[in-house]
């Protein structure tokens, strides 16, 4: 990733025509913590029910396409804890929303 204000470089290399949804969860404990935060049908759903931090596991986004998914770590390490980076997540969601519309 470039500077803090930039998006992950991988986003510029993706085609978004078959983008389905974006989920947030803790990498390493995905199934119990996964929440959809954006979908093509509903747009931005929100971060209300996500797990926001963990001392060891990493908050991540997964962008789901019809035939694959791309995982993006989305956190800052603050005071010994991996904390969900809501600002980065929103910038990624806004970027995806523009690409699919």
GUKOLKOL-350404 format. One line per 8 residues: number of its first residue (from 1); their letters; for each residue x, y, z of C-alpha. Coordinates in nm, 3 decimals, always signed. Example, Ala and Ser with C-alpha at 12.3 -4.5 7.8 and 13.67 -1.06 7.14 Angstrom:
% residues 2
1	as	+1.230/-0.450/+0.780  +1.367/-0.106/+0.714 $
//
This chain:
% residues 101
1	xxxxxxxx	+0.000/+0.000/+0.000  +0.116/+0.353/-0.065  +0.097/+0.635/+0.187  -0.180/+0.624/+0.448  -0.410/+0.839/+0.233  -0.389/+0.602/-0.064  -0.577/+0.286/-0.136  -0.415/-0.059/-0.172 $
9	xxxxxxxx	-0.255/-0.087/-0.516  -0.443/-0.410/-0.591  -0.766/-0.213/-0.635  -0.635/-0.046/-0.951  -0.577/-0.387/-1.112  -0.923/-0.531/-1.050  -1.228/-0.538/-1.277  -1.544/-0.475/-1.077 $
17	xxxxxxxx	-1.813/-0.587/-1.325  -1.884/-0.904/-1.121  -1.831/-0.760/-0.772  -2.086/-0.908/-0.529  -2.018/-0.790/-0.173  -1.759/-0.685/+0.083  -1.728/-0.854/+0.421  -1.531/-0.763/+0.734 $
25	xxxxxxxx	-1.401/-1.017/+0.986  -1.098/-1.121/+1.185  -0.845/-1.314/+0.982  -0.790/-1.634/+1.178  -1.146/-1.647/+1.314  -1.340/-1.562/+1.001  -1.669/-1.752/+1.019  -1.779/-1.644/+1.370 $
33	xxxxxxxx	-1.689/-1.278/+1.307  -1.784/-1.220/+0.941  -2.030/-0.941/+0.858  -2.129/-0.806/+0.518  -2.070/-0.429/+0.511  -2.141/-0.355/+0.143  -2.337/-0.529/-0.131  -2.417/-0.445/-0.489 $
41	xxxxxxxx	-2.790/-0.449/-0.409  -2.785/-0.247/-0.084  -2.469/-0.039/-0.107  -2.302/+0.048/+0.225  -2.467/-0.149/+0.507  -2.259/-0.024/+0.799  -2.002/-0.129/+1.056  -2.241/-0.161/+1.350 $
49	xxxxxxxx	-2.196/-0.530/+1.426  -1.834/-0.593/+1.333  -1.557/-0.701/+1.568  -1.337/-0.390/+1.578  -1.022/-0.512/+1.748  -0.822/-0.809/+1.869  -0.480/-0.847/+2.034  -0.360/-1.109/+1.782 $
57	xxxxxxxx	-0.604/-1.150/+1.492  -0.619/-0.903/+1.204  -0.934/-0.716/+1.096  -0.964/-0.761/+0.721  -1.192/-0.688/+0.429  -1.278/-0.947/+0.170  -1.403/-0.836/-0.167  -1.615/-1.110/-0.321 $
65	xxxxxxxx	-1.649/-1.156/-0.695  -1.846/-1.421/-0.882  -1.547/-1.656/-0.905  -1.291/-1.537/-0.647  -1.221/-1.315/-0.348  -0.950/-1.069/-0.255  -0.848/-1.022/+0.110  -0.718/-0.686/+0.232 $
73	xxxxxxxx	-0.585/-0.630/+0.583  -0.767/-0.327/+0.719  -0.625/-0.233/+1.058  -0.384/-0.023/+1.257  -0.174/-0.162/+1.540  -0.254/+0.064/+1.838  -0.132/+0.003/+2.193  -0.065/-0.365/+2.127 $
81	xxxxxxxx	-0.404/-0.428/+1.963  -0.503/-0.470/+1.597  -0.780/-0.213/+1.548  -1.016/-0.201/+1.249  -0.927/+0.097/+1.025  -1.272/+0.237/+0.952  -1.133/+0.525/+0.745  -0.946/+0.291/+0.509 $
89	xxxxxxxx	-1.247/+0.059/+0.487  -1.476/+0.349/+0.392  -1.234/+0.469/+0.125  -1.221/+0.118/-0.023  -1.601/+0.087/-0.014  -1.642/+0.429/-0.179  -1.394/+0.330/-0.449  -1.574/+0.002/-0.517 $
97	xxxxx	-1.914/+0.175/-0.520  -1.795/+0.415/-0.790  -1.649/+0.132/-0.996  -1.968/-0.078/-0.996  -2.209/+0.207/-1.075 $
//
